[in-house]
Amino acid sequence: MIPGRTPAHPDAQLMEKAQAVKGRSLLADARRRLFRNKAAVASMVLLALIALMAVFVPVVSPYAFDAQDYSKISCAPSWWTADVPTCPGGAGGTHWFGTDPIGRDLFVRSFYGARISLAVGIVATLVSLAIGVLYGAASGFIGGRTDAFMMRIVDVLYSLPFIFLVIILMVIFNQNFILLFVAIGAVSWLTMARIVRGQTLSAKQKEFVEAARAAGVGTFGIITRHIVPNVVGPVIVYVTLTIPGVILAESFLSFLGLGIREPFTSWGVLISEGAGEMETAPWALIFPAALMAITLFCFNFIGDGLRDALDPKDR
């Protein structure tokens, strides 16, 4: 003991030690586990780069996405090794991905297509999220015959061909660009509703729900303020796995000619056009298909990383 100093009380020493040890919240723990997943981090970086290129591609390249140059029809990139006509750089810039059958720059169109495909994936998933979360949470929380009736509706909708419903909507409303976002999301909420219902059935038995009932909180308030925030973990994971499916659905519709219309483009449109030129101009198919594949892989890796980070059994 130091001379002249009064020894600290044992309770005071315990308080000092408790203040020195800082806890870590569940969110901070999940974030730490996510950033330790190298595949998920690399996927987030790649997605950020693709999104930045989609936004700033007019700055990177001088070509417009709909500008046609009939002197450079189906030209390969200047670095292409096969014995085919190439597009050398000039005063206007370089065609990094070559040109399409009417002389438009594929580099610019590929990243303009990223804008449409990513926007459809994100917006349609948000529509699916809004419908599926509220429907599933209400069904699971109310329970009884109401729950059984609401789930039978989901079963009936499951029996209908998903893509045919979207095609019918697109044909009826004349391929409206905005409708494409809503149509895909409005028919892809079924699995989301099932997941949220299962989580709600478990969460509604918890003590905090009973406390909310005792405090006089209504059914809608319990669902929105207590149930939904407590099922957000599985929902976030499923959202990252829904976006690739929505992008694929949009690409399939565009491949059939029922999606985005000229002069706008998406990865599905570019892949459809490239498939027709696959033997003579393979670059028209390779680059948009590669960008789409990379994006889908990235979302799946992020979904796997989030699932591992939010899994309480692995903590």
Residue pairs with C-beta under 8 A, 6 or more apart in sequence:
1 7
8 16
24 32
29 315
30 309
30 310
31 309
33 308
33 309
33 314
34 40
34 41
34 305
34 306
34 308
34 309
35 41
37 304
37 305
37 308
37 309
39 301
39 304
39 305
40 301
40 302
40 304
40 305
40 306
41 305
42 301
43 297
43 298
43 299
43 301
43 302
43 305
44 298
44 302
46 294
46 298
47 295
47 298
47 299
47 302
50 111
50 114
50 118
50 291
50 294
50 295
51 114
51 118
53 60
53 111
53 114
54 111
54 112
54 114
54 115
54 118
55 115
57 107
57 108
57 111
57 112
58 64
58 108
61 93
61 96
61 105
61 107
61 108
62 92
62 93
63 92
63 93
63 95
63 104
63 105
63 107
63 108
64 108
65 104
65 105
65 108
65 109
65 112
65 263
65 265
66 104
66 263
67 104
67 105
68 102
68 103
68 104
69 99
69 103
69 104
70 102
70 103
71 103
72 87
72 95
72 99
72 103
73 99
73 101
73 102
73 103
74 85
74 98
74 99
74 100
74 101
74 277
74 280
74 281
74 284
75 85
75 86
75 87
75 95
75 98
75 99
75 103
76 82
76 84
76 85
76 86
76 87
76 98
76 281
76 283
77 86
77 87
77 95
77 96
77 97
77 98
77 283
78 86
78 87
78 88
78 89
78 94
78 95
80 86
80 98
80 283
84 281
86 98
87 94
87 95
87 98
87 99
88 94
95 105
95 106
95 107
96 107
97 105
97 106
97 107
97 110
97 283
97 287
98 106
98 281
98 283
98 284
99 105
99 106
100 106
100 109
100 273
100 277
100 281
100 284
101 273
101 277
101 281
101 284
106 270
106 283
106 284
106 287
106 288
107 287
109 265
109 270
110 267
110 270
110 287
110 288
110 291
111 291
112 264
112 265
113 265
113 266
113 267
113 269
113 270
113 288
113 291
114 267
114 291
114 295
116 250
116 260
116 264
116 265
116 266
116 267
117 247
117 250
117 251
117 266
117 267
117 268
117 292
117 295
118 247
118 295
119 181
120 180
120 181
120 184
120 246
120 247
120 250
120 266
121 243
121 244
121 246
121 247
121 250
122 243
123 181
123 185
124 180
124 181
124 182
124 184
124 185
124 188
124 246
124 250
125 185
125 188
125 239
125 242
125 243
125 246
126 185
127 181
127 182
127 184
127 185
127 186
127 189
128 185
128 186
128 188
128 189
128 192
128 242
128 246
129 189
129 192
129 235
129 239
129 242
131 185
131 186
131 189
131 192
131 193
132 189
132 190
132 191
132 192
132 193
132 195
132 196
133 192
133 193
133 196
133 228
133 231
133 235
134 223
135 150
135 189
135 193
135 196
136 192
136 193
136 194
136 195
136 196
136 197
136 200
137 196
137 197
137 200
137 223
137 227
137 228
137 231
138 150
138 223
139 146
139 147
139 150
139 151
139 193
139 197
139 200
140 147
140 196
140 197
140 198
140 199
140 200
140 201
140 204
140 227
141 200
141 204
141 219
141 222
141 223
141 227
142 219
143 201
143 204
147 197
151 194
151 197
154 190
154 193
154 194
157 187
157 190
158 190
162 187
162 188
162 249
163 249
163 252
163 253
165 183
165 187
166 183
166 184
166 187
166 249
166 253
167 253
167 256
167 258
169 179
169 183
170 176
170 179
170 180
170 183
170 253
170 258
170 259
171 258
173 179
175 258
175 259
175 261
177 260
177 261
177 264
180 250
180 253
180 259
180 260
184 246
184 249
184 250
185 246
188 242
188 245
188 246
188 249
191 238
191 242
192 235
192 238
192 242
195 234
195 235
195 238
196 231
196 234
196 235
199 230
199 231
199 234
200 227
200 231
203 209
203 226
203 227
203 230
203 231
204 227
206 230
208 226
208 230
209 222
209 226
209 227
212 221
212 222
212 225
212 226
213 222
217 225
217 226
233 310
234 310
236 306
236 310
237 303
237 306
237 307
237 310
238 303
240 299
240 300
240 302
240 303
240 306
241 299
241 300
241 303
243 299
244 295
244 296
244 299
244 300
247 267
247 292
247 295
247 296
248 296
250 259
250 260
250 266
250 268
251 259
251 266
251 267
251 268
251 271
251 292
252 268
253 259
253 268
254 260
254 266
254 267
254 268
254 269
254 272
255 268
255 269
255 271
255 272
255 275
257 272
259 266
259 268
259 269
260 266
260 268
260 269
267 288
267 289
267 291
267 292
270 284
270 288
271 285
271 288
271 289
271 292
273 284
274 281
274 282
274 284
274 285
274 286
274 288
274 289
275 285
277 284
277 285
278 284
278 285
308 314
